[in-house]
């Protein structure tokens, strides 16, 4: 999961942008979507809690028509040009969140940087196309297909005869064999993040020639195209020592257009250089430098030339856009400009609270630096698309009111998902269409809008569901005190420590603990916002905005959450109040804005929400993963292989003999036997049409259980030097690293078609 602008992490505490449901967390901004195994790097997470019993009605799959997948809502925005217009040589400086902790994508701490490096230096037998579908990579494959189904499934890979490792050795069966043995799960000495797919292989052998590899499966595996992407050399996969340790900091043998030259932790750089043994089209760039830059420093880095391309948040995207049109200079005639006017100008340009106290000299210096950066930013533009990930509202169904499916369904029917999508995407000029599937995005084969299984926004129906569950408007509440926890799930921490994590800069509200306040109380604004907490922001929940936070939501500043509050609901003397846990760090403003809007929608039913802000570091680990929340926002990346990648996210929690519950990656703790069975059937069928139908049926049941509500596809905003081509917002498609570069002098970029 990933926060959309903050930092939670199901697409990783950060982010799983490149396409994979990668670690044991959700996704975030920098993580875009990667292909192959990186999408599938997941660990099972065991949480200790009491399993809630769910009864989800059996539903027919919604939408099985071939054309339901449609097309991507937004296309690539990469300034595409022919290779003959790209200059040879030069270095590209690319901002990343951090120097990767490992170069092995199959380890648990692999991140977006790890995946990006793997794409540039290692074989991927299949890549993703513009629709997020796997296609053979001709640089490595002549063909790959299922040649037998009985008595066993057999896949025959025919390799490109020119494909060699950087040491001159041919890529072949020995590399496939070593990777299978390392990732099969049979040898615990290999510290692997996940073994899905590899554990179904029975044997690997050489085919009729050295260029052929036969893979025989013990059990049918529909997602066989997900395997061996990336493919590591036998030197990495051959021993636990090489896999666990050596591959973390160096890859001596590679086979892509680039190779790893050095990992420089002191300067926060990973340097990739042209591979002299690359047999494909020669890379236009002589090197790519991945440089670690914090999200809130990226506009500055773009202006001073320390990076050429960087994912940015909406605030920086807006700033770059304003730079192109010029900025009024308040320093002209500064001898006659009062301090008051300079302060007003500084505050209007988001200089922060210090501007209200700064003297004239300090203001002059700060404004001059800002104007200088704005001038430099005229050489930069923002390329935008939609990331292959979506933001969802998660409902913890393990205990409390949300353990009742009727209450979860009522929450789902209270939401105006179109309004939430517009709130986040319309200001960015992106299509504001709610996501209709948990398991695919528009353009992918498995996509269909199955949201009808829970129903659209309907206040009366939501109220009826709540009434059926025993929640009565205006009912008596025993011993209720302002700011007191009501009927939400109990925290393991009880009252002995504030969930706001004092000292992390979270807000403190009247009548509540640090970082906690109840939406609807002390509402002095009349617009449904709670005293100063609803002024919005510019990012999303999983570290997507300035991306230092958690994956989730983007929203413009100042969006009011209009609401007509209903009488509070109560049952058995307890008010229906849900704990809405959010991150509090840099980049969380948008998430908070979206949460405020959701809270206002729930308030119309009489459901109160207690907003609890926690540090980014504890958001996922101490709250989402451990189940200490009622409502939360985070994101998951989409996958080209949902039968494999999404099963751990929606699998029914399984009780263990010691009383614990294995939730895998199902952080809502909501699952059913029917959904599990449909995933099992989908992953075992070799009929692609049948597999799609099964995935859609599974999605309809996930919607009906209402454990999570997809909201919108996450924005993908990439700031790039204007003369940099074949780079930017890639959408679903795997980047082509050898085509990236700077435009030749005198050449021009054709305008990109509008989405």
WOWO-V767878 format. One record per pair of residues at least 24 apart in sequence whose C-alpha atoms are under 6 Angstrom apart, sorted by the first residue. I is the first residue (numbers start at 1). GAP is how many residues later the second one is. If there is no record, write none. Layout:
i & gap
I & GAP
I & GAP
This chain:
i & gap
1 & 24
1 & 25
1 & 26
1 & 633
1 & 634
1 & 635
2 & 24
2 & 25
2 & 26
2 & 540
2 & 549
2 & 632
2 & 633
2 & 634
3 & 25
3 & 538
3 & 539
3 & 540
3 & 547
3 & 548
3 & 549
3 & 631
3 & 632
4 & 24
4 & 536
4 & 537
4 & 538
4 & 539
4 & 540
4 & 546
4 & 547
4 & 548
4 & 549
5 & 534
5 & 535
5 & 536
5 & 537
5 & 538
5 & 539
5 & 540
5 & 542
5 & 544
5 & 545
5 & 546
5 & 547
5 & 548
5 & 582
5 & 583
6 & 534
6 & 535
6 & 536
6 & 537
6 & 538
6 & 541
6 & 542
6 & 543
6 & 544
6 & 545
6 & 581
6 & 582
7 & 535
7 & 536
7 & 541
7 & 542
7 & 543
7 & 544
7 & 609
8 & 534
8 & 542
8 & 543
8 & 611
8 & 612
10 & 625
10 & 626
11 & 625
11 & 626
14 & 528
14 & 529
19 & 618
19 & 620
20 & 619
21 & 616
23 & 85
26 & 609
26 & 610
27 & 524
27 & 608
27 & 609
28 & 514
28 & 515
28 & 516
28 & 523
29 & 514
29 & 515
29 & 518
31 & 81
33 & 355
36 & 190
36 & 193
37 & 192
38 & 67
40 & 605
41 & 65
41 & 152
41 & 153
42 & 151
42 & 152
43 & 150
43 & 151
44 & 620
45 & 619
46 & 616
46 & 617
47 & 579
47 & 614
48 & 612
48 & 613
51 & 347
52 & 346
52 & 351
56 & 649
61 & 635
61 & 636
61 & 639
62 & 388
63 & 385
64 & 629
68 & 380
69 & 373
69 & 374
69 & 375
69 & 376
69 & 378
69 & 379
70 & 372
70 & 373
71 & 371
71 & 372
72 & 370
72 & 371
74 & 311
74 & 312
74 & 681
76 & 653
76 & 654
76 & 655
77 & 306
77 & 307
77 & 651
77 & 652
78 & 648
78 & 649
78 & 650
78 & 651
79 & 646
79 & 647
80 & 646
85 & 659
86 & 655
86 & 656
86 & 657
86 & 658
87 & 655
87 & 656
87 & 657
88 & 196
89 & 195
89 & 196
89 & 197
90 & 195
90 & 196
91 & 195
91 & 196
91 & 197
92 & 196
93 & 196
93 & 214
93 & 215
94 & 196
94 & 197
94 & 213
94 & 214
94 & 215
95 & 195
95 & 196
95 & 197
95 & 198
95 & 215
96 & 195
96 & 196
97 & 195
97 & 196
98 & 194
99 & 169
99 & 193
102 & 146
103 & 144
103 & 145
104 & 143
104 & 144
106 & 86
106 & 87
107 & 85
107 & 86
108 & 85
120 & 136
120 & 138
121 & 133
121 & 134
121 & 135
121 & 137
121 & 138
122 & 132
122 & 133
122 & 134
123 & 107
123 & 108
124 & 105
124 & 106
125 & 104
128 & 605
128 & 606
129 & 604
130 & 602
130 & 603
131 & 312
131 & 313
132 & 312
132 & 600
133 & 507
153 & 63
153 & 64
153 & 67
154 & 61
154 & 62
155 & 59
155 & 60
156 & 57
156 & 58
157 & 55
157 & 56
158 & 53
158 & 54
159 & 52
165 & 89
165 & 90
166 & 87
166 & 88
166 & 89
166 & 111
173 & 33
173 & 40
175 & 58
175 & 59
177 & 27
178 & 56
178 & 59
178 & 60
179 & 58
182 & 55
189 & 51
190 & 50
220 & 464
221 & 462
221 & 463
222 & 461
222 & 462
222 & 463
222 & 464
257 & 26
268 & 24
283 & 455
284 & 454
284 & 457
285 & 456
295 & 251
295 & 252
295 & 253
296 & 250
303 & 70
303 & 73
303 & 74
308 & 412
308 & 413
309 & 410
309 & 411
310 & 408
310 & 409
311 & 406
311 & 407
312 & 405
312 & 406
313 & 232
313 & 233
314 & 224
315 & 223
323 & 51
323 & 55
324 & 54
379 & 342
379 & 343
380 & 340
380 & 341
380 & 342
381 & 338
381 & 339
381 & 341
382 & 336
382 & 337
383 & 334
383 & 335
383 & 345
383 & 346
384 & 332
384 & 333
384 & 345
385 & 331
385 & 344
385 & 346
386 & 328
386 & 329
386 & 330
386 & 345
387 & 327
387 & 328
387 & 329
387 & 344
388 & 249
388 & 250
388 & 344
389 & 247
389 & 248
389 & 249
389 & 324
389 & 325
390 & 245
390 & 246
390 & 322
390 & 323
390 & 324
391 & 161
391 & 243
391 & 244
391 & 320
391 & 321
392 & 241
392 & 242
392 & 243
392 & 317
392 & 318
392 & 319
393 & 239
393 & 240
393 & 315
393 & 316
394 & 237
394 & 238
394 & 314
395 & 235
395 & 236
395 & 273
395 & 312
395 & 313
396 & 234
396 & 272
397 & 271
397 & 272
397 & 273
398 & 271
399 & 90
400 & 88
400 & 89
406 & 59
407 & 59
408 & 298
409 & 297
410 & 52
410 & 55
413 & 43
413 & 44
413 & 45
413 & 49
414 & 43
414 & 45
415 & 42
416 & 41
417 & 294
421 & 291
423 & 132
424 & 130
424 & 131
434 & 277
434 & 278
435 & 275
435 & 276
435 & 277
439 & 203
440 & 198
446 & 246
450 & 250
453 & 247
453 & 250
453 & 251
454 & 249
454 & 250
471 & 98
471 & 99
471 & 100
472 & 97
472 & 98
473 & 94
473 & 95
473 & 96
474 & 93
474 & 94
474 & 95
475 & 95
476 & 97
477 & 96
477 & 97
477 & 98
478 & 95
483 & 28
483 & 29
486 & 89
486 & 91
487 & 87
487 & 88
487 & 89
487 & 90
488 & 89
488 & 90
491 & 137
500 & 113
500 & 114
501 & 113
504 & 111
506 & 78
515 & 97
515 & 98
516 & 95
516 & 96
517 & 93
517 & 94
518 & 91
518 & 92
518 & 93
519 & 90
527 & 35
528 & 33
528 & 34
528 & 35
536 & 53
536 & 54
536 & 57
537 & 52
537 & 53
538 & 52
539 & 48
539 & 51
540 & 50
540 & 51
541 & 50
541 & 93
542 & 92
545 & 42
546 & 41
547 & 40
548 & 38
548 & 39
549 & 36
549 & 37
549 & 38
549 & 39
549 & 67
551 & 83
551 & 84
552 & 39
552 & 81
552 & 82
552 & 83
553 & 37
553 & 38
554 & 36
555 & 35
561 & 36
563 & 37
564 & 40
565 & 38
565 & 39
566 & 38
566 & 39
566 & 40
567 & 39
568 & 38
569 & 37
576 & 31
577 & 30
577 & 31
577 & 32
578 & 31
578 & 32
578 & 52
579 & 30
579 & 31
579 & 50
579 & 51
580 & 30
580 & 31
580 & 32
580 & 50
580 & 51
580 & 52
581 & 31
581 & 32
581 & 48
581 & 51
582 & 31
583 & 30
583 & 31
583 & 32
583 & 33
583 & 36
584 & 29
584 & 30
584 & 31
585 & 31
625 & 42
643 & 36
643 & 39
643 & 40
651 & 25
668 & 39
670 & 37
